Amino acid sequence: MGRLSIRRPVVRIGPDGARRELDTLAVEEPLELRVDGKPLSVTMRTPGHDVELAHGFLLTEGVLGSAADISTARYCDSFDDDGRNTYNVLDVALAPGVEPPDASIERNFYTTSSCGVCGKASLDAVRLKTRFSPAADPMTVSPALLSALPDRLRAAQKLFDSTGGLHAAGLFTTDGELLVAREDVGRHNAVDKVLGWALLDGRVPAAGTVLMVSGRASFELVQKAVMAGVPMLSAVSAPSSLAVELADDTGVTLVGFLRGETMNVYAGAQRIATG
């Protein structure tokens, strides 16, 4: 399996001058996802939890409704210059009767780690219809519980401690229990790994959960929450205008700027028990 981090020489410059040191970097490698042998997408990701990543990606694209919709997931032969398998090509076989990805949802074959939505043919194509609408989910949480989630997620970021270069996503219960946390160079990949874990663990629809992300809340992250039936998305940074619009349209509670005891609730404020 691919390495998670590597050591590279750097010149560190500070008040006392310059010196050469070794720095730890997060590994970024391409993953080509194939469905029934047909290339579907390439994303730049941190190696590891690739099967979860594939399940989460296909769930949030509307291809999967349960883990049983995939019969097998296996790495294909993909060799480096030294003849070693890179484990950078994953082929997923859909179960009989499962419809393949909709060809009308056109994606660029290459997806950057910073933007998973750029390959969409149009904004309308992104508004996929979910099988697990979170709109009626009655869950509520207190502001105090939400305020504790960023630190709990940060404590689970083991690779970030050594590299400082990864996004994180975590799925929490309404009691604040961390069910799963994943790190990745791509924020959308971290979320796909979390939701793929939930699908494989039989937790989709993910009713009564909070999806916590370490960065900003983009349109695509709200879409992924909707597709998995997650009723609340919280972020330590800002949401985009389209993220707020989609959250409001689909019944997702969207919290941004969650820092310390303060936060902004952009949609679905009824799930925050303030009184």
Secondary structure as the mmCIF struct_conf table of DSSP 4:
data_model
#
loop_
_struct_conf.conf_type_id
_struct_conf.id
_struct_conf.beg_label_comp_id
_struct_conf.beg_label_asym_id
_struct_conf.beg_label_seq_id
_struct_conf.end_label_comp_id
_struct_conf.end_label_asym_id
_struct_conf.end_label_seq_id
BEND BEND1 LEU A 4 LEU A 4
STRN STRN1 SER A 5 GLY A 14
TURN_TY1_P TURN_TY1_P1 PRO A 15 ASP A 16
STRN STRN2 GLY A 17 ALA A 26
STRN STRN3 GLU A 29 VAL A 35
TURN_TY1_P TURN_TY1_P2 ASP A 36 GLY A 37
STRN STRN4 LYS A 38 ARG A 45
BEND BEND2 PRO A 47 GLY A 48
HELX_RH_AL_P HELX_RH_AL_P1 ASP A 50 THR A 60
TURN_TY1_P TURN_TY1_P3 GLU A 61 GLY A 62
BEND BEND3 VAL A 63 VAL A 63
BEND BEND4 GLY A 65 SER A 66
HELX_RH_3T_P HELX_RH_3T_P1 ALA A 67 ASP A 69
STRN STRN5 ILE A 70 TYR A 75
HELX_LH_PP_P HELX_LH_PP_P1 CYS A 76 ASP A 77
STRN STRN6 PHE A 79 PHE A 79
TURN_TY1_P TURN_TY1_P4 ASP A 81 ASP A 82
BEND BEND5 GLY A 83 GLY A 83
STRN STRN7 ASN A 85 ASN A 85
STRN STRN8 VAL A 89 LEU A 94
HELX_LH_PP_P HELX_LH_PP_P2 ALA A 95 ALA A 95
TURN_TY1_P TURN_TY1_P5 PRO A 96 GLY A 97
HELX_LH_PP_P HELX_LH_PP_P3 VAL A 98 ASP A 102
TURN_TY1_P TURN_TY1_P6 ALA A 103 SER A 104
BEND BEND6 ILE A 105 ILE A 105
BEND BEND7 PHE A 109 PHE A 109
STRN STRN9 TYR A 110 THR A 111
STRN STRN10 THR A 112 THR A 112
TURN_TY1_P TURN_TY1_P7 SER A 113 SER A 114
STRN STRN11 CYS A 115 CYS A 115
BEND BEND8 GLY A 116 VAL A 117
TURN_TY1_P TURN_TY1_P8 CYS A 118 GLY A 119
BEND BEND9 ALA A 121 ALA A 121
HELX_RH_AL_P HELX_RH_AL_P2 LEU A 123 VAL A 126
HELX_LH_PP_P HELX_LH_PP_P4 LEU A 128 THR A 130
BEND BEND10 ARG A 131 PHE A 132
TURN_TY1_P TURN_TY1_P9 ALA A 135 ALA A 136
STRN STRN12 VAL A 141 VAL A 141
HELX_RH_AL_P HELX_RH_AL_P3 PRO A 143 ALA A 155
TURN_TY1_P TURN_TY1_P10 ALA A 156 ALA A 156
HELX_RH_AL_P HELX_RH_AL_P4 LYS A 158 THR A 163
BEND BEND11 GLY A 164 GLY A 164
STRN STRN13 HIS A 167 THR A 173
TURN_TY1_P TURN_TY1_P11 THR A 174 ASP A 175
STRN STRN14 LEU A 178 ASP A 184
BEND BEND12 VAL A 185 GLY A 186
HELX_RH_AL_P HELX_RH_AL_P5 ARG A 187 LEU A 200
TURN_TY1_P TURN_TY1_P12 ASP A 201 GLY A 202
BEND BEND13 PRO A 205 PRO A 205
TURN_TY1_P TURN_TY1_P13 ALA A 207 GLY A 208
STRN STRN15 THR A 209 VAL A 213
BEND BEND14 SER A 214 GLY A 215
STRN STRN16 ALA A 217 ALA A 217
HELX_RH_AL_P HELX_RH_AL_P6 PHE A 219 ALA A 228
TURN_TY1_P TURN_TY1_P14 GLY A 229 GLY A 229
STRN STRN17 MET A 232 ALA A 235
BEND BEND15 VAL A 236 SER A 237
HELX_LH_PP_P HELX_LH_PP_P5 ALA A 238 ALA A 238
STRN STRN18 PRO A 239 PRO A 239
HELX_LH_PP_P HELX_LH_PP_P6 SER A 240 SER A 240
HELX_RH_AL_P HELX_RH_AL_P7 SER A 241 THR A 250
TURN_TY1_P TURN_TY1_P15 GLY A 251 GLY A 251
STRN STRN19 THR A 253 ARG A 259
TURN_TY1_P TURN_TY1_P16 GLY A 260 GLU A 261
STRN STRN20 THR A 262 ALA A 267
HELX_RH_3T_P HELX_RH_3T_P2 ALA A 269 ARG A 271
STRN STRN21 ILE A 272 ILE A 272
#
